[in-house]
């Protein structure tokens, strides 16, 4: 799933533009960035999350964290590799 | 900062600048903090309701920003 601090209406329009149907874009709009802050990825100066990929296993335990620069493409092969290590 | 590029045939990004493998509050092995959020398609998503499945969460900057 994706998480941003945009309002759900913006996310709906964005998902439609991108043709996203297989996973949800979730809105952390209000209280602004509360979940991003709890997960330690909220940028307090700019008011939006850092770019990060986090994998949670079937028991609810965090197994992978990758915080990276904006505009850099996450390494899908690495993420797939991490998922492959986990029981589904 | 290294320049992002594309490696030959396998298209894997190279020169990525991984800032961190932990966040300000979480590290690998921690329990994922639960949340409930509204989704673009009208659903309400609760992380703990997804127990039994692997979940990939992508925090992104802004809709339409190309980031």
Backbone of each chain as nested JSON, in Angstrom:
{
  "chains": [
    {"id": "A", "residues": [
      {"number": 1, "name": "UNK", "atoms": {"N": [0.843, -1.184, 0.0], "CA": [0.0, 0.0, 0.0], "C": [0.885, 1.243, 0.0]}},
      {"number": 2, "name": "UNK", "atoms": {"N": [0.334, 2.313, -0.479], "CA": [1.049, 3.583, -0.443], "C": [0.45, 4.481, 0.631]}},
      {"number": 3, "name": "UNK", "atoms": {"N": [1.274, 5.311, 1.239], "CA": [0.79, 6.275, 2.227], "C": [1.393, 7.639, 1.909]}},
      {"number": 4, "name": "UNK", "atoms": {"N": [0.537, 8.653, 1.819], "CA": [1.001, 10.032, 1.704], "C": [0.178, 10.881, 2.671]}},
      {"number": 5, "name": "UNK", "atoms": {"N": [0.522, 12.149, 2.774], "CA": [-0.236, 13.061, 3.636], "C": [-1.261, 13.853, 2.827]}},
      {"number": 6, "name": "UNK", "atoms": {"N": [-1.554, 13.396, 1.628], "CA": [-2.561, 14.059, 0.803], "C": [-3.966, 13.682, 1.271]}},
      {"number": 7, "name": "UNK", "atoms": {"N": [-4.928, 14.539, 0.947], "CA": [-6.325, 14.215, 1.202], "C": [-6.754, 13.045, 0.315]}},
      {"number": 8, "name": "UNK", "atoms": {"N": [-7.72, 12.29, 0.766], "CA": [-8.148, 11.091, 0.05], "C": [-8.639, 11.432, -1.364]}},
      {"number": 9, "name": "UNK", "atoms": {"N": [-9.149, 12.62, -1.545], "CA": [-9.658, 13.029, -2.868], "C": [-8.497, 13.177, -3.863]}},
      {"number": 10, "name": "UNK", "atoms": {"N": [-7.391, 13.706, -3.384], "CA": [-6.203, 13.802, -4.237], "C": [-5.691, 12.417, -4.595]}},
      {"number": 11, "name": "UNK", "atoms": {"N": [-5.7, 11.53, -3.61], "CA": [-5.203, 10.168, -3.857], "C": [-6.096, 9.431, -4.844]}},
      {"number": 12, "name": "UNK", "atoms": {"N": [-7.398, 9.687, -4.775], "CA": [-8.321, 9.048, -5.716], "C": [-7.998, 9.495, -7.141]}},
      {"number": 13, "name": "UNK", "atoms": {"N": [-7.801, 10.787, -7.314], "CA": [-7.483, 11.309, -8.649], "C": [-6.133, 10.784, -9.129]}},
      {"number": 14, "name": "UNK", "atoms": {"N": [-5.183, 10.704, -8.239], "CA": [-3.843, 10.23, -8.591], "C": [-3.89, 8.752, -8.992]}},
      {"number": 15, "name": "UNK", "atoms": {"N": [-4.602, 7.947, -8.204], "CA": [-4.718, 6.517, -8.51], "C": [-5.404, 6.309, -9.86]}},
      {"number": 16, "name": "UNK", "atoms": {"N": [-6.414, 7.119, -10.145], "CA": [-7.105, 7.005, -11.438], "C": [-6.161, 7.363, -12.574]}},
      {"number": 17, "name": "UNK", "atoms": {"N": [-5.357, 8.401, -12.373], "CA": [-4.419, 8.799, -13.428], "C": [-3.386, 7.701, -13.682]}},
      {"number": 18, "name": "UNK", "atoms": {"N": [-2.938, 7.065, -12.597], "CA": [-1.91, 6.028, -12.726], "C": [-2.497, 4.666, -13.089]}},
      {"number": 19, "name": "UNK", "atoms": {"N": [-3.828, 4.539, -12.961], "CA": [-4.456, 3.253, -13.236], "C": [-4.23, 2.234, -12.136]}},
      {"number": 20, "name": "UNK", "atoms": {"N": [-4.074, 2.711, -10.913], "CA": [-3.812, 1.816, -9.778], "C": [-5.108, 1.165, -9.328]}},
      {"number": 21, "name": "UNK", "atoms": {"N": [-5.146, -0.168, -9.345], "CA": [-6.336, -0.874, -8.863], "C": [-5.971, -2.002, -7.902]}},
      {"number": 22, "name": "UNK", "atoms": {"N": [-4.7, -2.375, -7.871], "CA": [-4.332, -3.583, -7.126], "C": [-3.928, -3.314, -5.68]}},
      {"number": 23, "name": "UNK", "atoms": {"N": [-3.703, -2.074, -5.326], "CA": [-3.349, -1.775, -3.937], "C": [-3.847, -0.375, -3.595]}},
      {"number": 24, "name": "UNK", "atoms": {"N": [-4.056, -0.134, -2.293], "CA": [-4.623, 1.154, -1.893], "C": [-3.579, 2.242, -1.676]}},
      {"number": 25, "name": "UNK", "atoms": {"N": [-3.969, 3.469, -2.013], "CA": [-3.228, 4.65, -1.58], "C": [-3.957, 5.173, -0.344]}},
      {"number": 26, "name": "UNK", "atoms": {"N": [-3.258, 5.261, 0.759], "CA": [-3.908, 5.647, 2.017], "C": [-3.545, 7.078, 2.405]}},
      {"number": 27, "name": "UNK", "atoms": {"N": [-4.506, 7.74, 3.004], "CA": [-4.372, 9.161, 3.325], "C": [-4.03, 9.367, 4.79]}},
      {"number": 28, "name": "UNK", "atoms": {"N": [-2.858, 9.957, 5.022], "CA": [-2.403, 10.317, 6.375], "C": [-2.544, 11.827, 6.54]}},
      {"number": 29, "name": "UNK", "atoms": {"N": [-3.695, 12.314, 6.072], "CA": [-3.895, 13.759, 5.975], "C": [-4.198, 14.402, 7.323]}},
      {"number": 30, "name": "UNK", "atoms": {"N": [-5.081, 13.743, 8.121], "CA": [-5.482, 14.391, 9.364], "C": [-5.703, 13.387, 10.466]}},
      {"number": 31, "name": "UNK", "atoms": {"N": [-5.171, 13.587, 11.661], "CA": [-4.212, 14.637, 12.027], "C": [-2.981, 14.538, 11.117]}},
      {"number": 32, "name": "UNK", "atoms": {"N": [-2.536, 15.679, 10.642], "CA": [-1.57, 15.683, 9.554], "C": [-0.304, 14.874, 9.88]}},
      {"number": 33, "name": "UNK", "atoms": {"N": [-0.089, 13.812, 9.089], "CA": [1.138, 13.033, 9.202], "C": [1.255, 12.22, 10.486]}},
      {"number": 34, "name": "UNK", "atoms": {"N": [0.158, 11.977, 11.158], "CA": [0.235, 11.284, 12.459], "C": [0.851, 9.898, 12.328]}},
      {"number": 35, "name": "UNK", "atoms": {"N": [0.475, 9.167, 11.284], "CA": [1.013, 7.813, 11.122], "C": [2.468, 7.88, 10.644]}},
      {"number": 36, "name": "UNK", "atoms": {"N": [2.721, 8.779, 9.719], "CA": [4.105, 8.954, 9.239], "C": [5.03, 9.31, 10.397]}},
      {"number": 37, "name": "UNK", "atoms": {"N": [4.531, 10.145, 11.296], "CA": [5.332, 10.544, 12.456], "C": [5.559, 9.339, 13.379]}},
      {"number": 38, "name": "UNK", "atoms": {"N": [4.511, 8.564, 13.614], "CA": [4.644, 7.388, 14.485], "C": [5.629, 6.374, 13.898]}},
      {"number": 39, "name": "UNK", "atoms": {"N": [5.674, 6.322, 12.58], "CA": [6.586, 5.38, 11.918], "C": [7.972, 5.99, 11.691]}},
      {"number": 40, "name": "UNK", "atoms": {"N": [8.149, 7.229, 12.122], "CA": [9.474, 7.848, 12.105], "C": [9.945, 8.314, 10.746]}},
      {"number": 41, "name": "UNK", "atoms": {"N": [9.019, 8.587, 9.847], "CA": [9.423, 9.002, 8.504], "C": [8.868, 10.375, 8.126]}},
      {"number": 42, "name": "UNK", "atoms": {"N": [8.294, 11.092, 9.108], "CA": [7.711, 12.397, 8.775], "C": [8.8, 13.461, 8.766]}},
      {"number": 43, "name": "UNK", "atoms": {"N": [8.831, 14.259, 7.714], "CA": [9.775, 15.366, 7.615], "C": [9.106, 16.609, 8.202]}},
      {"number": 44, "name": "UNK", "atoms": {"N": [9.549, 17.011, 9.366], "CA": [8.891, 18.104, 10.1], "C": [9.086, 19.453, 9.416]}},
      {"number": 45, "name": "UNK", "atoms": {"N": [10.126, 19.605, 8.603], "CA": [10.369, 20.889, 7.948], "C": [9.483, 21.08, 6.734]}},
      {"number": 46, "name": "UNK", "atoms": {"N": [9.211, 19.988, 6.039], "CA": [8.476, 20.092, 4.769], "C": [7.021, 19.676, 4.934]}},
      {"number": 47, "name": "UNK", "atoms": {"N": [6.744, 18.845, 5.923], "CA": [5.365, 18.459, 6.169], "C": [4.879, 17.302, 5.332]}},
      {"number": 48, "name": "UNK", "atoms": {"N": [5.808, 16.403, 4.996], "CA": [5.418, 15.204, 4.233], "C": [6.355, 14.067, 4.622]}},
      {"number": 49, "name": "UNK", "atoms": {"N": [5.963, 12.824, 4.283], "CA": [6.833, 11.703, 4.639], "C": [8.108, 11.683, 3.807]}},
      {"number": 50, "name": "UNK", "atoms": {"N": [9.151, 11.113, 4.379], "CA": [10.308, 10.748, 3.573], "C": [9.893, 9.599, 2.67]}},
      {"number": 51, "name": "UNK", "atoms": {"N": [10.677, 9.375, 1.632], "CA": [10.411, 8.239, 0.756], "C": [10.96, 6.995, 1.444]}},
      {"number": 52, "name": "UNK", "atoms": {"N": [10.089, 6.038, 1.717], "CA": [10.538, 4.847, 2.444], "C": [9.706, 3.639, 2.055]}},
      {"number": 53, "name": "UNK", "atoms": {"N": [10.369, 2.501, 2.019], "CA": [9.703, 1.224, 1.821], "C": [9.89, 0.406, 3.095]}},
      {"number": 54, "name": "UNK", "atoms": {"N": [8.795, -0.093, 3.621], "CA": [8.861, -0.899, 4.842], "C": [8.05, -2.172, 4.615]}},
      {"number": 55, "name": "UNK", "atoms": {"N": [8.673, -3.305, 4.905], "CA": [7.996, -4.589, 4.736], "C": [7.628, -5.142, 6.117]}},
      {"number": 56, "name": "UNK", "atoms": {"N": [6.362, -5.535, 6.243], "CA": [5.854, -6.104, 7.496], "C": [5.488, -7.561, 7.224]}},
      {"number": 57, "name": "UNK", "atoms": {"N": [5.914, -8.454, 8.124], "CA": [5.624, -9.867, 7.882], "C": [4.224, -10.249, 8.37]}},
      {"number": 58, "name": "UNK", "atoms": {"N": [3.888, -11.505, 8.209], "CA": [2.521, -11.952, 8.497], "C": [2.16, -11.85, 9.972]}},
      {"number": 59, "name": "UNK", "atoms": {"N": [3.18, -11.748, 10.83], "CA": [2.933, -11.629, 12.272], "C": [2.913, -10.173, 12.725]}},
      {"number": 60, "name": "UNK", "atoms": {"N": [3.092, -9.249, 11.787], "CA": [3.072, -7.827, 12.149], "C": [4.416, -7.297, 12.614]}},
      {"number": 61, "name": "UNK", "atoms": {"N": [5.491, -7.976, 12.217], "CA": [6.841, -7.549, 12.597], "C": [7.534, -6.929, 11.383]}},
      {"number": 62, "name": "UNK", "atoms": {"N": [8.224, -5.824, 11.613], "CA": [8.936, -5.138, 10.534], "C": [10.165, -5.944, 10.126]}},
      {"number": 63, "name": "UNK", "atoms": {"N": [10.286, -6.242, 8.859], "CA": [11.383, -7.083, 8.365], "C": [12.345, -6.365, 7.429]}},
      {"number": 64, "name": "UNK", "atoms": {"N": [11.96, -5.183, 6.957], "CA": [12.8, -4.497, 5.973], "C": [12.462, -3.015, 6.0]}},
      {"number": 65, "name": "UNK", "atoms": {"N": [13.489, -2.185, 6.031], "CA": [13.297, -0.731, 5.982], "C": [14.296, -0.156, 4.987]}},
      {"number": 66, "name": "UNK", "atoms": {"N": [13.821, 0.671, 4.085], "CA": [14.682, 1.353, 3.121], "C": [14.181, 2.787, 2.998]}},
      {"number": 67, "name": "UNK", "atoms": {"N": [14.899, 3.706, 3.638], "CA": [14.586, 5.13, 3.505], "C": [15.541, 5.682, 2.457]}},
      {"number": 68, "name": "UNK", "atoms": {"N": [15.001, 6.311, 1.43], "CA": [15.862, 6.731, 0.332], "C": [15.501, 8.118, -0.189]}},
      {"number": 69, "name": "UNK", "atoms": {"N": [16.318, 8.6, -1.092], "CA": [16.138, 9.944, -1.646], "C": [14.876, 10.028, -2.492]}},
      {"number": 70, "name": "UNK", "atoms": {"N": [14.287, 11.209, -2.51], "CA": [13.186, 11.453, -3.423], "C": [13.669, 11.222, -4.848]}},
      {"number": 71, "name": "UNK", "atoms": {"N": [12.773, 10.781, -5.684], "CA": [13.004, 10.576, -7.12], "C": [13.893, 9.378, -7.423]}},
      {"number": 72, "name": "UNK", "atoms": {"N": [14.344, 8.664, -6.385], "CA": [15.076, 7.442, -6.662], "C": [14.099, 6.274, -6.688]}},
      {"number": 73, "name": "UNK", "atoms": {"N": [14.319, 5.392, -7.609], "CA": [13.417, 4.26, -7.776], "C": [13.772, 3.181, -6.767]}},
      {"number": 74, "name": "UNK", "atoms": {"N": [12.798, 2.744, -5.956], "CA": [13.092, 1.655, -5.029], "C": [13.544, 0.408, -5.787]}},
      {"number": 75, "name": "UNK", "atoms": {"N": [14.396, -0.348, -5.151], "CA": [14.936, -1.545, -5.78], "C": [13.926, -2.678, -5.649]}},
      {"number": 76, "name": "UNK", "atoms": {"N": [13.12, -2.844, -6.69], "CA": [12.045, -3.839, -6.633], "C": [12.588, -5.251, -6.451]}},
      {"number": 77, "name": "UNK", "atoms": {"N": [13.732, -5.526, -7.041], "CA": [14.309, -6.865, -6.913], "C": [14.685, -7.146, -5.465]}},
      {"number": 78, "name": "UNK", "atoms": {"N": [15.22, -6.123, -4.812], "CA": [15.609, -6.3, -3.412], "C": [14.374, -6.512, -2.539]}},
      {"number": 79, "name": "UNK", "atoms": {"N": [13.312, -5.753, -2.822], "CA": [12.076, -5.896, -2.051], "C": [11.48, -7.284, -2.278]}},
      {"number": 80, "name": "UNK", "atoms": {"N": [11.481, -7.727, -3.526], "CA": [10.949, -9.057, -3.835], "C": [11.759, -10.135, -3.126]}},
      {"number": 81, "name": "UNK", "atoms": {"N": [13.063, -9.921, -3.057], "CA": [13.935, -10.864, -2.366], "C": [13.573, -10.939, -0.887]}},
      {"number": 82, "name": "UNK", "atoms": {"N": [13.329, -9.775, -0.284], "CA": [12.961, -9.739, 1.135], "C": [11.617, -10.444, 1.351]}},
      {"number": 83, "name": "UNK", "atoms": {"N": [10.669, -10.185, 0.465], "CA": [9.365, -10.835, 0.582], "C": [9.498, -12.346, 0.461]}},
      {"number": 84, "name": "UNK", "atoms": {"N": [10.413, -12.762, -0.417], "CA": [10.619, -14.19, -0.628], "C": [11.152, -14.914, 0.587]}},
      {"number": 85, "name": "UNK", "atoms": {"N": [11.806, -14.148, 1.468], "CA": [12.368, -14.742, 2.682], "C": [11.286, -15.001, 3.725]}},
      {"number": 86, "name": "UNK", "atoms": {"N": [10.14, -14.348, 3.573], "CA": [9.086, -14.405, 4.591], "C": [8.058, -15.47, 4.243]}},
      {"number": 87, "name": "UNK", "atoms": {"N": [7.508, -16.03, 5.28], "CA": [6.369, -16.927, 5.066], "C": [5.181, -16.085, 4.652]}},
      {"number": 88, "name": "UNK", "atoms": {"N": [4.43, -16.527, 3.699], "CA": [3.258, -15.76, 3.268], "C": [2.071, -16.07, 4.172]}}
    ]},
    {"id": "B", "residues": [
      {"number": 1, "name": "UNK", "atoms": {"N": [26.367, 12.929, -3.283], "CA": [25.274, 11.988, -3.546], "C": [25.519, 11.294, -4.872]}},
      {"number": 2, "name": "UNK", "atoms": {"N": [25.404, 9.995, -4.861], "CA": [25.616, 9.24, -6.09], "C": [24.46, 9.465, -7.06]}},
      {"number": 3, "name": "UNK", "atoms": {"N": [24.778, 9.44, -8.32], "CA": [23.724, 9.599, -9.321], "C": [22.992, 8.291, -9.525]}},
      {"number": 4, "name": "UNK", "atoms": {"N": [21.692, 8.372, -9.595], "CA": [20.919, 7.171, -9.884], "C": [21.074, 6.827, -11.353]}},
      {"number": 5, "name": "UNK", "atoms": {"N": [21.193, 5.576, -11.644], "CA": [21.323, 5.168, -13.034], "C": [20.637, 3.842, -13.248]}},
      {"number": 6, "name": "UNK", "atoms": {"N": [20.802, 3.293, -14.406], "CA": [20.183, 2.008, -14.682], "C": [21.26, 1.056, -15.157]}},
      {"number": 7, "name": "UNK", "atoms": {"N": [21.331, -0.086, -14.532], "CA": [22.354, -1.058, -14.885], "C": [21.929, -1.852, -16.103]}},
      {"number": 8, "name": "UNK", "atoms": {"N": [22.717, -1.781, -17.116], "CA": [22.59, -2.562, -18.34], "C": [21.276, -3.256, -18.585]}},
      {"number": 9, "name": "UNK", "atoms": {"N": [21.316, -4.575, -18.543], "CA": [20.162, -5.329, -19.003], "C": [19.139, -5.613, -17.908]}},
      {"number": 10, "name": "UNK", "atoms": {"N": [19.552, -5.593, -16.634], "CA": [18.596, -6.039, -15.626], "C": [17.759, -4.894, -15.046]}},
      {"number": 11, "name": "UNK", "atoms": {"N": [18.021, -3.669, -15.453], "CA": [17.209, -2.513, -15.087], "C": [17.214, -2.205, -13.601]}},
      {"number": 12, "name": "UNK", "atoms": {"N": [18.077, -2.842, -12.872], "CA": [18.111, -2.498, -11.457], "C": [18.752, -1.137, -11.279]}},
      {"number": 13, "name": "UNK", "atoms": {"N": [18.188, -0.307, -10.39], "CA": [18.793, 0.993, -10.181], "C": [20.176, 0.853, -9.564]}},
      {"number": 14, "name": "UNK", "atoms": {"N": [21.069, 1.682, -9.977], "CA": [22.409, 1.662, -9.4], "C": [22.682, 3.02, -8.777]}},
      {"number": 15, "name": "UNK", "atoms": {"N": [23.597, 3.052, -7.862], "CA": [23.972, 4.322, -7.256], "C": [22.883, 4.912, -6.396]}},
      {"number": 16, "name": "UNK", "atoms": {"N": [21.963, 4.079, -5.944], "CA": [20.913, 4.599, -5.079], "C": [21.512, 5.067, -3.758]}},
      {"number": 17, "name": "UNK", "atoms": {"N": [20.905, 6.118, -3.249], "CA": [21.384, 6.649, -1.988], "C": [20.433, 6.218, -0.887]}},
      {"number": 18, "name": "UNK", "atoms": {"N": [20.694, 5.041, -0.356], "CA": [19.858, 4.575, 0.747], "C": [20.239, 5.383, 1.973]}},
      {"number": 19, "name": "UNK", "atoms": {"N": [19.3, 6.157, 2.468], "CA": [19.604, 7.044, 3.588], "C": [19.726, 6.259, 4.877]}},
      {"number": 20, "name": "UNK", "atoms": {"N": [18.808, 5.297, 5.048], "CA": [18.802, 4.587, 6.321], "C": [18.092, 3.259, 6.176]}},
      {"number": 21, "name": "UNK", "atoms": {"N": [18.444, 2.327, 7.04], "CA": [17.741, 1.056, 7.116], "C": [16.957, 0.979, 8.421]}},
      {"number": 22, "name": "UNK", "atoms": {"N": [16.759, 2.142, 9.038], "CA": [15.835, 2.26, 10.163], "C": [15.234, 3.655, 10.088]}},
      {"number": 23, "name": "UNK", "atoms": {"N": [14.133, 3.86, 10.794], "CA": [13.528, 5.187, 10.803], "C": [13.849, 5.86, 12.136]}},
      {"number": 24, "name": "UNK", "atoms": {"N": [13.283, 7.042, 12.338], "CA": [13.542, 7.746, 13.594], "C": [12.953, 6.986, 14.784]}},
      {"number": 25, "name": "UNK", "atoms": {"N": [11.974, 6.13, 14.517], "CA": [11.302, 5.449, 15.632], "C": [11.322, 3.924, 15.523]}},
      {"number": 26, "name": "UNK", "atoms": {"N": [11.666, 3.388, 14.365], "CA": [11.51, 1.951, 14.16], "C": [12.757, 1.334, 13.543]}},
      {"number": 27, "name": "UNK", "atoms": {"N": [12.976, 0.069, 13.878], "CA": [14.055, -0.69, 13.261], "C": [13.532, -2.09, 12.933]}},
      {"number": 28, "name": "UNK", "atoms": {"N": [14.274, -2.787, 12.124], "CA": [13.885, -4.152, 11.759], "C": [13.78, -4.996, 13.032]}},
      {"number": 29, "name": "UNK", "atoms": {"N": [12.69, -5.754, 13.122], "CA": [12.439, -6.587, 14.298], "C": [11.409, -5.985, 15.231]}},
      {"number": 30, "name": "UNK", "atoms": {"N": [11.125, -4.686, 15.054], "CA": [10.099, -4.049, 15.884], "C": [8.705, -4.463, 15.427]}},
      {"number": 31, "name": "UNK", "atoms": {"N": [7.767, -4.416, 16.363], "CA": [6.36, -4.61, 15.995], "C": [5.89, -3.39, 15.203]}},
      {"number": 32, "name": "UNK", "atoms": {"N": [5.18, -3.622, 14.127], "CA": [4.679, -2.524, 13.304], "C": [3.562, -1.798, 14.05]}},
      {"number": 33, "name": "UNK", "atoms": {"N": [3.684, -0.488, 14.239], "CA": [2.607, 0.256, 14.896], "C": [1.321, 0.153, 14.071]}},
      {"number": 34, "name": "UNK", "atoms": {"N": [0.236, -0.103, 14.748], "CA": [-1.019, -0.266, 14.011], "C": [-1.55, 1.087, 13.545]}},
      {"number": 35, "name": "UNK", "atoms": {"N": [-2.329, 1.054, 12.503], "CA": [-2.994, 2.279, 12.043], "C": [-4.258, 1.915, 11.294]}},
      {"number": 36, "name": "UNK", "atoms": {"N": [-5.12, 2.887, 11.216], "CA": [-6.308, 2.803, 10.372], "C": [-6.356, 4.07, 9.535]}},
      {"number": 37, "name": "UNK", "atoms": {"N": [-6.401, 3.889, 8.213], "CA": [-6.4, 5.036, 7.309], "C": [-7.445, 4.839, 6.219]}},
      {"number": 38, "name": "UNK", "atoms": {"N": [-7.953, 5.957, 5.712], "CA": [-8.862, 5.9, 4.568], "C": [-8.054, 5.764, 3.278]}},
      {"number": 39, "name": "UNK", "atoms": {"N": [-8.561, 4.945, 2.384], "CA": [-7.872, 4.717, 1.118], "C": [-8.582, 5.437, -0.026]}},
      {"number": 40, "name": "UNK", "atoms": {"N": [-7.867, 5.541, -1.147], "CA": [-8.38, 6.288, -2.296], "C": [-9.673, 5.698, -2.847]}},
      {"number": 41, "name": "UNK", "atoms": {"N": [-9.855, 4.381, -2.623], "CA": [-11.01, 3.687, -3.203], "C": [-12.182, 3.588, -2.235]}},
      {"number": 42, "name": "UNK", "atoms": {"N": [-12.103, 4.338, -1.126], "CA": [-13.219, 4.366, -0.191], "C": [-13.1, 3.373, 0.948]}},
      {"number": 43, "name": "UNK", "atoms": {"N": [-12.137, 2.452, 0.827], "CA": [-11.956, 1.479, 1.898], "C": [-11.305, 2.128, 3.118]}},
      {"number": 44, "name": "UNK", "atoms": {"N": [-11.467, 1.487, 4.245], "CA": [-10.727, 1.848, 5.444], "C": [-9.739, 0.713, 5.702]}},
      {"number": 45, "name": "UNK", "atoms": {"N": [-8.472, 1.05, 5.742], "CA": [-7.419, 0.037, 5.857], "C": [-6.852, 0.041, 7.274]}},
      {"number": 46, "name": "UNK", "atoms": {"N": [-6.937, -1.105, 7.938], "CA": [-6.323, -1.27, 9.259], "C": [-5.201, -2.29, 9.128]}},
      {"number": 47, "name": "UNK", "atoms": {"N": [-4.0, -1.879, 9.499], "CA": [-2.844, -2.764, 9.301], "C": [-3.019, -4.091, 10.039]}},
      {"number": 48, "name": "UNK", "atoms": {"N": [-3.486, -4.044, 11.273], "CA": [-3.582, -5.286, 12.057], "C": [-4.598, -6.265, 11.46]}},
      {"number": 49, "name": "UNK", "atoms": {"N": [-5.507, -5.759, 10.65], "CA": [-6.477, -6.642, 9.999], "C": [-5.827, -7.446, 8.872]}},
      {"number": 50, "name": "UNK", "atoms": {"N": [-4.594, -7.085, 8.531], "CA": [-3.881, -7.765, 7.444], "C": [-2.93, -8.841, 7.969]}},
      {"number": 51, "name": "UNK", "atoms": {"N": [-3.014, -9.122, 9.283], "CA": [-2.173, -10.181, 9.852], "C": [-2.381, -11.469, 9.052]}},
      {"number": 52, "name": "UNK", "atoms": {"N": [-1.283, -12.176, 8.838], "CA": [-1.364, -13.375, 8.025], "C": [-0.927, -13.12, 6.593]}},
      {"number": 53, "name": "UNK", "atoms": {"N": [-0.769, -11.836, 6.265], "CA": [-0.281, -11.465, 4.933], "C": [0.998, -10.642, 5.092]}},
      {"number": 54, "name": "UNK", "atoms": {"N": [1.858, -10.727, 4.11], "CA": [3.001, -9.823, 4.062], "C": [2.525, -8.494, 3.492]}},
      {"number": 55, "name": "UNK", "atoms": {"N": [3.003, -7.402, 4.051], "CA": [2.543, -6.083, 3.619], "C": [3.75, -5.224, 3.256]}},
      {"number": 56, "name": "UNK", "atoms": {"N": [3.698, -4.62, 2.079], "CA": [4.707, -3.64, 1.686], "C": [4.078, -2.258, 1.806]}},
      {"number": 57, "name": "UNK", "atoms": {"N": [4.683, -1.414, 2.616], "CA": [4.197, -0.052, 2.807], "C": [5.184, 0.901, 2.15]}},
      {"number": 58, "name": "UNK", "atoms": {"N": [4.683, 1.725, 1.245], "CA": [5.519, 2.721, 0.579], "C": [5.066, 4.104, 1.031]}},
      {"number": 59, "name": "UNK", "atoms": {"N": [5.89, 4.75, 1.828], "CA": [5.624, 6.15, 2.157], "C": [6.12, 7.0, 0.995]}},
      {"number": 60, "name": "UNK", "atoms": {"N": [5.262, 7.904, 0.552], "CA": [5.602, 8.742, -0.604], "C": [5.374, 10.201, -0.249]}},
      {"number": 61, "name": "UNK", "atoms": {"N": [5.988, 11.085, -1.016], "CA": [5.968, 12.51, -0.661], "C": [4.597, 13.134, -0.907]}},
      {"number": 62, "name": "UNK", "atoms": {"N": [4.263, 13.378, -2.15], "CA": [3.004, 14.017, -2.498], "C": [2.43, 13.365, -3.748]}},
      {"number": 63, "name": "UNK", "atoms": {"N": [1.12, 13.259, -3.791], "CA": [0.458, 12.811, -5.015], "C": [0.848, 13.75, -6.162]}},
      {"number": 64, "name": "UNK", "atoms": {"N": [0.996, 13.189, -7.33], "CA": [1.271, 13.928, -8.57], "C": [2.657, 14.578, -8.611]}},
      {"number": 65, "name": "UNK", "atoms": {"N": [3.476, 14.34, -7.592], "CA": [4.76, 15.054, -7.535], "C": [5.881, 14.309, -8.248]}},
      {"number": 66, "name": "UNK", "atoms": {"N": [5.595, 13.083, -8.672], "CA": [6.629, 12.314, -9.351], "C": [7.676, 11.783, -8.398]}},
      {"number": 67, "name": "UNK", "atoms": {"N": [7.343, 11.78, -7.119], "CA": [8.306, 11.282, -6.137], "C": [7.72, 10.108, -5.377]}}
    ]}
  ]
}
